[in-house]
Amino acid sequence: MAKIGVMGCGAVSDFGHVPAILQTEGLELVSLYDPNRDRVEGMAAKFGGIRAYTNQDEFIRSGLDAVLIASPPTVHRENVLAAAAAGLHVLCEKPIAMNDHEAAEMIDAMKKADRMLLVGFVYRFSPVALQIREWIKEGLIGEVRSLRLIYIWDLHGQYEPVSPEEWIESPRWKGRMLEGGPMVDCGVHQIDLSRWWLHDEIERFECHGAWVADYEAPDHVYLHMDHVRGAHTMVEMGFSYGHTSREPRPEFSYHIIGTGGVIRYDRDGYILETRNGGGTFRSPGASEKNFPGMHAEFAQALRTGDPGHLPRAEDGLIATRIARQATDMAIANRLRNTALTHTA
Ligand SMILES: NC(=O)c1ccc[n+]([C@@H]2O[C@H](COP(=O)([O-])OP(=O)(O)OC[C@H]3O[C@@H](n4cnc5c(N)ncnc54)[C@H](O)[C@@H]3O)[C@@H](O)[C@H]2O)c1
């Protein structure tokens, strides 16, 4: 039984990681760490029987084999370096780091400690993503030429009420925009899926943005990526699709076009189907995420030393690097286009 500690007791630990770890055979959730006492004690009380720490050093020495890191990306480096120094395996939330330099330092420290550094791209473990990978591998739609991966939503709204009269900008919305915006926060999943589904690297990319809100990063982003073997992936990500609406309606879909058919996933109604010369084949749809599936793989990785489908740190680095460079490119394109407009 691998003894696990969780670093960061916020939203994703609460709805995703902690319930999943608690139900995973082979994992024992021993301790929680969060510098915010209310958060860590609240979570320990909610799930019961787990030790709570607000001091990182004491947490790290609480008899662990591995840690799950679900703190803000700005402190992933600090958390990973502490785990490496104590010889603990790590499963770290995305985006792995704030920049390439930090990620390289984290990878190096974990290599020196001879421990696994894995990244929590939880979309890989959805039955939908696994089925699509199988269909592509079996050649059900021939050779894949185009992927269109879309997630446009409101990130739970840009504003929230603090009283019936007063609304403030949501710290979550603001924080995600300051950390790089939708491509860095969410798009990394789709960038990773395209590489994983196709077994193919990304050779070059181009990116454009739209600014509905007033941040440096675009809140709606279009990323175009060419893969080495010729396929093209378009990722569209947005946080301002209904961000001020009373009833927002998100859109989450995958469209994959091959030389012999198409695959479509629509989260609305959980439709997952392939259409080719043989007809239409449906598979049970599901959510795009699967925390229990990811933690089952983590338990196996800790038992065998083989990460299986779990993304390696290098996968996290590649996806984060593309997302950040693409966002910078969109910002540069905006500035260049503004300059052109002014000269014309
Ligand atoms: N894959 C997904 O579905 C998914 C969904 C949401 C968030 N995330 C990722 O998970 C991470 C956390 O996101 P969240 O929404 O839970 O954020 P959150 O703000 O709700 O929670 C983060 C928690 O980390 C704590 N924290 C701050 N500094 C810390 C430190 N030095 N060490 C440990 N903990 C610290 C905070 O007090 C807070 O409780 C981010 O990297 C985010 O991108 C992933």
PDBQT file of the ligand as one rigid body, heavy atoms in Angstrom, charges set to zero:
ROOT
HETATM    1  N1  LIG A 401      -7.303  18.857 -14.112  1.00  0.00    +0.000 N 
HETATM    2  C1  LIG A 401      -8.328  19.530 -13.629  1.00  0.00    +0.000 C 
HETATM    3  O1  LIG A 401      -9.472  19.156 -13.826  1.00  0.00    +0.000 OA
HETATM    4  C2  LIG A 401      -8.085  20.738 -12.797  1.00  0.00    +0.000 A 
HETATM    5  C3  LIG A 401      -9.169  21.497 -12.342  1.00  0.00    +0.000 A 
HETATM    6  C4  LIG A 401      -8.918  22.590 -11.534  1.00  0.00    +0.000 A 
HETATM    7  C5  LIG A 401      -7.606  22.918 -11.214  1.00  0.00    +0.000 A 
HETATM    8  N2  LIG A 401      -6.560  22.183 -11.691  1.00  0.00    +0.000 N 
HETATM    9  C6  LIG A 401      -5.167  22.520 -11.345  1.00  0.00    +0.000 C 
HETATM   10  O2  LIG A 401      -4.975  22.175  -9.972  1.00  0.00    +0.000 OA
HETATM   11  C7  LIG A 401      -4.156  23.147  -9.307  1.00  0.00    +0.000 C 
HETATM   12  C8  LIG A 401      -4.966  23.746  -8.153  1.00  0.00    +0.000 C 
HETATM   13  O3  LIG A 401      -6.150  24.322  -8.646  1.00  0.00    +0.000 OA
HETATM   14  P1  LIG A 401      -7.435  24.635  -7.717  1.00  0.00    +0.000 P 
HETATM   15  O4  LIG A 401      -8.524  25.047  -8.621  1.00  0.00    +0.000 OA
HETATM   16  O5  LIG A 401      -7.664  23.515  -6.781  1.00  0.00    +0.000 OA
HETATM   17  O6  LIG A 401      -6.892  25.915  -6.931  1.00  0.00    +0.000 OA
HETATM   18  P2  LIG A 401      -7.383  26.484  -5.527  1.00  0.00    +0.000 P 
HETATM   19  O7  LIG A 401      -6.938  27.900  -5.495  1.00  0.00    +0.000 OA
HETATM   20  O8  LIG A 401      -8.827  26.173  -5.289  1.00  0.00    +0.000 OA
HETATM   21  O9  LIG A 401      -6.533  25.644  -4.460  1.00  0.00    +0.000 OA
HETATM   22  C9  LIG A 401      -5.152  25.734  -4.331  1.00  0.00    +0.000 C 
HETATM   23  C10 LIG A 401      -4.799  25.448  -2.882  1.00  0.00    +0.000 C 
HETATM   24  O10 LIG A 401      -3.366  25.440  -2.789  1.00  0.00    +0.000 OA
HETATM   25  C11 LIG A 401      -3.029  26.080  -1.537  1.00  0.00    +0.000 C 
HETATM   26  N3  LIG A 401      -1.644  26.547  -1.554  1.00  0.00    +0.000 N 
HETATM   27  C12 LIG A 401      -1.175  27.818  -1.707  1.00  0.00    +0.000 A 
HETATM   28  N4  LIG A 401       0.184  27.823  -1.596  1.00  0.00    +0.000 NA
HETATM   29  C13 LIG A 401       0.560  26.535  -1.373  1.00  0.00    +0.000 A 
HETATM   30  C14 LIG A 401       1.798  25.903  -1.173  1.00  0.00    +0.000 A 
HETATM   31  N5  LIG A 401       2.956  26.592  -1.164  1.00  0.00    +0.000 N 
HETATM   32  N6  LIG A 401       1.809  24.571  -1.014  1.00  0.00    +0.000 NA
HETATM   33  C15 LIG A 401       0.677  23.832  -1.008  1.00  0.00    +0.000 A 
HETATM   34  N7  LIG A 401      -0.547  24.397  -1.170  1.00  0.00    +0.000 NA
HETATM   35  C16 LIG A 401      -0.598  25.719  -1.354  1.00  0.00    +0.000 A 
HETATM   36  C17 LIG A 401      -4.053  27.189  -1.396  1.00  0.00    +0.000 C 
HETATM   37  O11 LIG A 401      -4.142  27.632  -0.047  1.00  0.00    +0.000 OA
HETATM   38  C18 LIG A 401      -5.314  26.502  -1.900  1.00  0.00    +0.000 C 
HETATM   39  O12 LIG A 401      -6.008  25.855  -0.837  1.00  0.00    +0.000 OA
HETATM   40  C19 LIG A 401      -3.748  24.131 -10.399  1.00  0.00    +0.000 C 
HETATM   41  O13 LIG A 401      -2.506  23.748 -10.928  1.00  0.00    +0.000 OA
HETATM   42  C20 LIG A 401      -4.858  23.996 -11.452  1.00  0.00    +0.000 C 
HETATM   43  O14 LIG A 401      -4.433  24.327 -12.764  1.00  0.00    +0.000 OA
HETATM   44  C21 LIG A 401      -6.794  21.097 -12.454  1.00  0.00    +0.000 A 
ENDROOT
TORSDOF 0
